[in-house]
Amino acid sequence: MALQTTDWHITKAQKNCFKCLKPFETGETMHSCVEEDSTTFQLLRQDFCESCWASSEKQKTTTNWKTIKTP
């Protein structure tokens, strides 16, 4: 079963880095990526701080973006 466009639901940014669990501070740059879970076919969002993103293989994902944490 493939993910249909009508099934898309991407969560809001998380409060902590996916890898190191450090809380994001207002004004901090964060990187996000979305991948499809091959078992549930749900979209999974993961948010990373700069240092964890730099050391992550997630940079190779098809869907990723960089943003700034807002209040």
C-alpha positions in Angstrom: 0.0 0.0 0.0 1.5 3.3 -1.0 1.0 6.6 0.8 -1.7 8.6 -0.9 -1.6 12.4 -1.1 -4.8 12.7 0.8 -3.2 10.7 3.7 -0.4 13.2 4.4 -0.2 14.5 8.0 3.1 16.0 9.1 3.4 16.9 12.8 4.7 20.3 14.1 8.3 20.7 15.1 9.3 18.8 18.2 10.6 20.5 21.3 13.8 18.4 21.5 16.4 17.1 19.1 15.5 13.6 17.8 19.1 12.4 18.4 20.5 14.1 21.5 17.1 15.1 23.1 18.5 18.7 23.8 15.6 21.2 23.9 15.5 23.7 21.0 16.0 27.3 22.0 14.2 30.2 20.4 16.3 31.5 17.5 18.2 28.2 17.2 18.6 26.7 13.7 17.1 23.2 13.4 16.9 20.7 10.6 13.9 18.5 9.9 13.2 15.5 7.7 10.2 13.4 6.8 10.3 9.7 5.9 7.6 7.2 5.3 7.4 4.3 7.7 7.5 1.2 5.5 5.3 -0.8 8.0 2.6 1.7 8.8 2.9 4.0 5.7 2.7 7.0 8.0 4.9 10.1 7.6 7.5 10.4 10.4 9.0 13.8 11.1 12.4 14.1 12.9 13.9 17.4 14.0 17.7 17.8 14.7 20.0 20.4 16.2 22.8 21.7 14.0 25.5 19.4 15.4 23.4 16.2 15.3 22.3 17.0 11.7 25.9 17.4 10.7 26.7 13.9 12.0 23.5 12.3 10.7 22.9 10.2 7.7 19.5 11.9 7.5 21.1 14.5 5.3 20.6 12.1 2.4 16.8 11.9 2.8 14.6 13.1 0.0 12.6 15.5 2.1 14.4 17.8 4.5 14.5 21.4 5.4 16.2 23.9 7.7 14.3 26.4 9.8 14.7 28.7 12.9 12.9 27.8 16.2 10.3 30.5 17.0 8.6 31.1 20.4 
